[in-house]
Each structure stands twice: as C-alpha cells, then as structure tokens.
C-alpha cells in the first residue's frame, strides 16, 4: 500500500510532507472499523465485538473535552486491554482543550485520537462542534495541529461531505486540505451531507442521499491520505470493492444490530482466521468478561443489551432476545440468564436439523 509514499496531491501538498506519519499497523486496522455510536459503543459493546474480530478498529462513543477535563476520567475513558486496537473519539472545537484531552487519552493507552466533525445533534451544535466544524476548515486544521503536537499516536478526523447548502466538492476539499496541512493521519468520511436544521440526528443518518463517488474523487485528489468510507454500508461482501480505491470501511448501526456479521471481518478483510467459528462460541468467549464485571458490581443488562442482535434470523433468536430483555434486568441477574438464552437458540437450531433416516 502506497499511502505514505509522499506523492503530491492536486493541491500541491503531500501527506508525508504535512508531517503525517502513519504506521502500517494503523493502516491495517483502518481497513475495517466499527463506528463511534452514542449510547451504543461503550466498553462492554467493544469487548463483545472484539470476541468476533481480532483486527477491526473499535471506537468509543464521542467524549467531549469538557467531560474529560472536568469529569470522571476512569468512567469515561477506561477500557479493557483486550479491546486493542481501540480509538477514542473527541468532541470539541478548542485546540488547546483538544490537545490536553489527546494527551490524557494517549496516557490511557488509546491507539488513535479521532475528532468528530460529523455529528449533527442539537447538543453538539449548541457546543459549536461536530458537523458545525464543516463550516470552519481552518479551525479544524488548528485542532488537528494542536493534537498532533501533543501526542505520538495517530490523529484522525471523521466528517460529512458537507452541511446544509454547502457544495461537497468545495466544503470537503477545503476541510481535507486544512487537516492535511496540519498532519492528519487519516480521514473517515460519512458520504452524506448533514442538515443542521430540519432533520433530526436519526433522519440525518438516512435521509440525505449517499454520494460515494465524492469520496472516491477525494481519494484521487489526495492519493497518499488514508481515507475510509462510512455511511449506508450494509454487507461486508458488497463493500469490499471500495477497498480497491479507498483505505478502509467503517460500519455503524448494521454492525451493532447484527453483530454476527463481524465474524467474517478477519477472513474477508484482513485475510486472517476468525477468532470464533460462530456466535455461539463468541458468547462463550464473552462470559468470563461478564463474570468479571458482575463481580465489580456492573449490572448484567448493561452488558447483555449489546448482545440482543446476535443470532438474528436463526431459530430461537426471538427467545434469545426475550430472555435477555426480561431476565437480565432483574436485580442480581447473573450469567445463568445468558446460558439459559443460549440454550434456547441451540434448541431452536437442533429443531431445524433434518431428521435422520
């Protein structure tokens, strides 16, 4: 892969000359990642996903600079070593605050710092960060430069192709040029605009049309910049052709709602054997983690809520979801609930087996 070869972009700036030194390890992990998702991609979710793929890059939920500077850092940033490679996504727009938070996150052991320039929620808009930053490419460059000066780990940006009435081939290129000059180590592009007025965050994930061609065109103009594609990807097999041009794929809700698909990530994307044969083995591999967290006082439901999408489409999947949804919430519930639910799926699978003659 020639992503650090130092070729000159159309804008006349090389990625290497901009000071971005990307390790082959980081480029490899960029090939497939699970998106940062508020209320979903917490530490328990990430450990579950790690049982299904050894190589996918996992992202935290977005954490604001104010929360890190003034809040409970262990609660906000703590993670299990098994989660590596794991990136933290920061929300903020003050370069010095972001630099301070980047140093804190690097000390926690994260493998990458990512700046959110794509979230359109009202809370984020009120804080003047997220997708609002698509309108301020110079400020985004300043933020990246400050973080790059503060840490040695990669610094990346996740953005949209534009907001509101912006022309993507102007707005996205302007932001890209600014962060390249600042030494950014990679760009993850959600291939939709964000409408800051008139659409809810949920609608912004689906209503604005996808434009993958814009992202591919950006890669042609910035061939040495690692660029990953996000938005609307539904199956790994269907998305693989994008890797002929781009450097990575980021899956979001579909990977959360159907985590079984992650079993195929390592063989299909990384050419490595899967860590488990199926979701039955993944659950068994996850149980020691459940037991350890239960012993620390974590509620079972806080972890099993991320498991509801397992076994989708298989006999017994409904019983699996019903058992976890109703019994894991009971005070004092333990892993016996998970084993009971798993037994129902196994029973359903046996019932589907053809009769022996």
Secondary structure, DSSP 8 states (H G I E B T S, - for coil): --TTS--B-TTS-BTTTTT----HHHHHHHTEEE---TTTSSHHHHHHHHHH-SS-EEEEEEEEHHHHHHS-HHHHH---GGG-SEEEEEE---HHHHHHHHHHHHHHT-SEEEEEE----HHHHHTT-GGGGGG-HHHHHHHHHHHHHH-SSEEEEEEEEEETT--HHHHHHHHHHHHHHTT--EEEEEEEEE-SSSS-HHHHTTSS---HHHHHHHHHHTTTS-EEEESS---HHHHGGGGGTSSEEEE-HHHHHTGGGGGGHIIIIISS--SSSSHHHHHHHHHHHHHHHHHTT--HHHHHGGGTTTTTTSTTHHHHHHHHHHHTTSTT--HHHHHHHHHHHHHHHHHHS----
